[in-house]
Amino acid sequence: MKHLTRDVLKLRLLGSRSRHGILPMLFIYAVLIAIGFVYLYPLLYMFVNSLKSPQDLLNPMVQWIPTQLYLGNYTKALRVLAYPQTLLSTILVSVTPSFLQVCVAALVGYGLARYRFWGKRLLFLLIFATFIIPPQNTVIPQMLTYRKFGLLGSLWSLVLPAMLGQGFKSAIFMLIFYQTFLSLPRALEEAARLDGASDLGIFLRIALPGAIPAFIVSMIFSVVWYWNETYLTVVFLEGGIQTLPMQLAKFTQAYENLYPPGMVNIFDRLNEAVKMSGTFLIILPLLVMYFVLQKWFVESIERSGLAGGE
């Protein structure tokens, strides 16, 4: 009886091949909590400090829990960033090229996965080169070309490259669609071809519905990369269109223009809480997008093969 009790206790603590024990589960949860804390700590720190009043910032006893819910920092940040107008501009700059880029990547990926032609390996090499070569090495020839055609300072400087398969990190999305279309069964396409469907009809009616996970993953990643890109957007847009990251880069100067240091009291001067508020407002739309699309995003990651699946 004592031996049986010891085996049951050992089974519950350590588990078996088909069942996790208490100790392994505690270890797994501890590791996950530690990793989650590492990722969430900057966001929590940013959010808590953005709610601190000037008095709380000066009080060393106030660390994680502000003494009051102070939204004045967000009011100032909204005004400095010109948030409504800049948000619409950022969505336009991020979503429009992303959608066109994903559509073109789907076409290229399908062509590479389904057709055999001369120079296919060379084309693969060129696609990889566009991803490996840093954009800083090609930005000057691009800028000179865009200036020659009068594209600098307008949205066309981002839209046209996306339409031609040269958007931000387009090579990754082409490879995602290539892998996705390779995994789709050919039997459906062959049956449709026997029924008289054209290549374009097969692509639109059969291939694309099966590649929806790849579309979701590619669209989310593309929007995030276009949203956070500042170097290329500053060079190509030339200040013609202002995005939220571009506004954040000159946040200090814009704030001092609205609130001159010698004209306002000490509580209205630029402080850490106002900067945190502006930063949080910029990443807030991306957080909302992720939480809304989280279910489809995780499922698409698994089905598109990015997690190591077949």
Protein Blocks (a to p, Z undefined) as FASTA:
>chain_A
ZZmmmmmmmmmmnopfkbccfklmmmmmmmmmmmmmmmmmmmmmmmmmmmpcfklmmmmk
bmklcfbdcfklmmmmmmmnommlmmmmmmmmmmmmmmmmmmmmmmmmmmmmmpccehkl
mmmmmmmmmmmpcfklmmmmmmmmmmmnopgopaklmmmmmmnopaghklmmmmmmmmmm
mmpcfklmmmmmmnopafklmmmmmmmmmmmmmmmmmmmmmmmmmmmpmklmmmmnnoma
ccfklmmmmmmmmmmmmmgfklpcfklpccfklmmmmmmmmmmmmmmmmmmmmmmmmmmm
mmnopnopZZ
